[in-house]
């Protein structure tokens, strides 16, 4: 995981957010973190998942717009 603050999540590309989210999940699944560390990882994971969803929603909107434009022509 990076040393980025939660505000930095908005700066991440889809691939960066997805890769970090995978790391967060792996750390949580290991179960070695303290409760406080687990909560911080969970919160970071939630922020990363939201960022990935933002990218995917944006990509879908672009595809829908391109399809609509293609159908009009």
Protein Blocks (a to p, Z undefined) as FASTA:
>chain_A
ZZbdfklmmmpcfklmmmmmmmmmmmmmnopacfklmmmmmmmmmmmmmmmmmmmmmmmm
mmmmmmmmmmmZZ
